[in-house]
Amino acid sequence: MNIFSPPSLENLIRLLKAWRFWVLSAVIGALLGAAVYFIAPPPYRARATVNVDFNLEQAWPQDTDRQQFYYLERETRKLKEIAWSDDVLRTVVDADGNTTIGELRNDKLQLSQPGEAGWHFYADDKNAERAQTLASNWAEAFAEGALANISQSDGLNSFIKVEVTQSADLPVERSIPLSTYLLAGTVGFWFISALVVLFFSHDKK
């Protein structure tokens, strides 16, 4: 088969005829993905939660939707800056004693927040307990930093309430689930199988 020739009906028929090969490839690919997962597993990921209440009705009781949206966007940006600030991350570093601010920003920590309500603070590590400790310390340091910022004249709006709702016995799981490895192995081996069927198999006459 010419690699530069356009696909034809014959190519499709050849692929469909090899359905047994596709099933076997899916099994082999899934097994390879599972093997990679157990031999070199992804790090654990722990999640702490901080509840952020902007109290929009009290902060801007008579303003338009546009002004309220601007208020939410501005205060959310401030809170994110606090979460990643040197002061907050240094607290996490001091409590851990075996990491750096750069490592936390680039490798260990992730922030997921919907705006108002629960902000999720994730920490990744090869050790499950350490991941839980990092996430818990980050959430606690963020809450303390946010409360301290509210008391400043140019800080957060005074109506904002920040409360750590989950920092003990944190849920922890692998950062990448086994199903992702199974799917990646299956799809990857299917791709290889398609190449084998199209370019290296010959119909018996």
C-alpha angles and dihedrals in degrees: 000000000000109000091213096050118106118255115271139193089259090060091053092048091050091053093048092049090056094062092127089056089050092054092048090047091052091053094046092045092050091049091050091049091050091048091053090048094054097038096047105014121189118252123274118261123210125191129210122184132217121187114222117193115186093188089217095179092058097039096050108011097161105026129110125263090254093057091046091051090051090049092052093046093048096047093044090053090051091050092050090051089052092049091055097035122126092243094055095043092045088059089055091047092050092049093048099040094195107072142056135232090248092053091049093051097044105033119004110044136055130178124210117180132164095203102255125030123020119021111195120215113199128194126187126205140145088241115067095209093050091050089054092049093049093049092046094048092048093051092047093047091049093052092049091047092049093049091049090050092053090062091058120094094235096033134097122326110276092232092065114106121200121189132169105230101173124028104125129071089006122197110256131187140150113293089231117036124231090245090065091056091047092050093046091049092048095048092044094051091045089056091051090047092053090054091049093049095046102039108024108030123086128197115244114240 
